[in-house]
Amino acid sequence: MHHPTPTYFSSGPHATVEQAMAALSDALELALEEDRACGMLPTVEHMSLDVQSEDSSVVLRHTAVALVLISYRRDPAGPPAD
């Protein structure tokens, strides 16, 4: 049995919640694509999301964060050919 690997993702600060969530989604998608390119088949087992908002004297900034439990197995076909 493979145990899920906890992985933390962050969007970095953005002007809107929507922009922060889109950046977080892009970061997660990129990480999963990189895993597949290495011949791994990732499965998201669980994901916990939160948006943190920080009000500075000038602007309100939003950061989306996620703790994702990902399990991996080797792709029997190996890494994709270029």
VEXDREN-2710 file (C-alpha; in Angstrom, 1 decimal):
% VEXDREN-2710
k/r/px/py/pz
1/MET/0.0/0.0/0.0
2/HIS/1.3/3.5/-0.9
3/HIS/0.9/6.2/1.6
4/PRO/-0.1/9.6/0.4
5/THR/2.5/12.3/0.3
6/PRO/1.4/15.7/1.9
7/THR/2.3/18.6/-0.4
8/TYR/1.7/22.3/0.3
9/PHE/0.8/24.7/-2.5
10/SER/0.4/28.5/-2.3
11/SER/-0.8/31.0/-4.9
12/GLY/1.2/33.9/-3.6
13/PRO/-0.6/37.2/-3.0
14/HIS/-3.2/38.4/-5.5
15/ALA/-5.7/41.3/-5.8
16/THR/-8.8/39.1/-5.8
17/VAL/-9.9/35.7/-4.4
18/GLU/-10.6/34.5/-8.0
19/GLN/-7.0/35.3/-9.1
20/ALA/-5.6/33.6/-6.1
21/MET/-7.6/30.4/-6.7
22/ALA/-6.7/30.4/-10.4
23/ALA/-3.0/30.7/-9.5
24/LEU/-3.3/27.9/-7.0
25/SER/-5.1/25.7/-9.6
26/ASP/-2.3/26.4/-12.1
27/ALA/0.4/25.5/-9.6
28/LEU/-1.3/22.2/-8.7
29/GLU/-1.9/21.3/-12.4
30/LEU/1.8/22.1/-13.2
31/ALA/3.0/19.9/-10.4
32/LEU/0.9/17.0/-11.5
33/GLU/2.0/17.4/-15.1
34/GLU/5.6/17.3/-14.0
35/ASP/5.0/14.1/-12.0
36/ARG/3.4/12.5/-15.1
37/ALA/6.3/13.6/-17.2
38/CYS/8.6/11.7/-14.8
39/GLY/6.6/8.5/-15.3
40/MET/4.6/8.8/-12.2
41/LEU/0.8/8.6/-12.0
42/PRO/-0.4/10.9/-9.2
43/THR/-3.8/10.6/-7.6
44/VAL/-5.1/13.4/-5.4
45/GLU/-6.5/11.6/-2.3
46/HIS/-7.5/14.7/-0.3
47/MET/-7.3/18.4/-0.6
48/SER/-7.9/21.1/2.0
49/LEU/-8.2/24.7/0.8
50/ASP/-8.1/28.0/2.5
51/VAL/-7.9/31.7/1.3
52/GLN/-6.0/34.1/3.6
53/SER/-6.7/37.8/3.2
54/GLU/-4.3/40.4/4.4
55/ASP/-5.4/44.0/4.7
56/SER/-2.4/46.4/4.4
57/SER/-2.7/50.1/4.6
58/VAL/-2.7/50.3/0.8
59/VAL/-4.4/47.1/-0.6
60/LEU/-6.2/43.9/0.3
61/ARG/-4.2/40.9/-0.8
62/HIS/-5.5/37.3/-1.0
63/THR/-3.4/34.1/-0.9
64/ALA/-5.0/30.7/-1.6
65/VAL/-3.3/27.8/0.1
66/ALA/-3.8/24.0/-0.2
67/LEU/-2.6/21.0/1.6
68/VAL/-2.9/18.1/-0.8
69/LEU/-2.4/14.4/-0.1
70/ILE/-1.1/12.8/-3.3
71/SER/-0.4/9.1/-3.8
72/TYR/1.8/7.9/-6.6
73/ARG/2.3/4.8/-8.7
74/ARG/4.7/4.2/-11.5
75/ASP/3.3/4.4/-15.0
76/PRO/3.8/0.9/-16.5
77/ALA/4.5/2.6/-19.9
78/GLY/7.3/4.8/-18.3
79/PRO/7.8/8.5/-18.9
80/PRO/6.2/9.9/-22.1
81/ALA/8.5/10.1/-25.1
82/ASP/9.4/13.6/-26.3
END
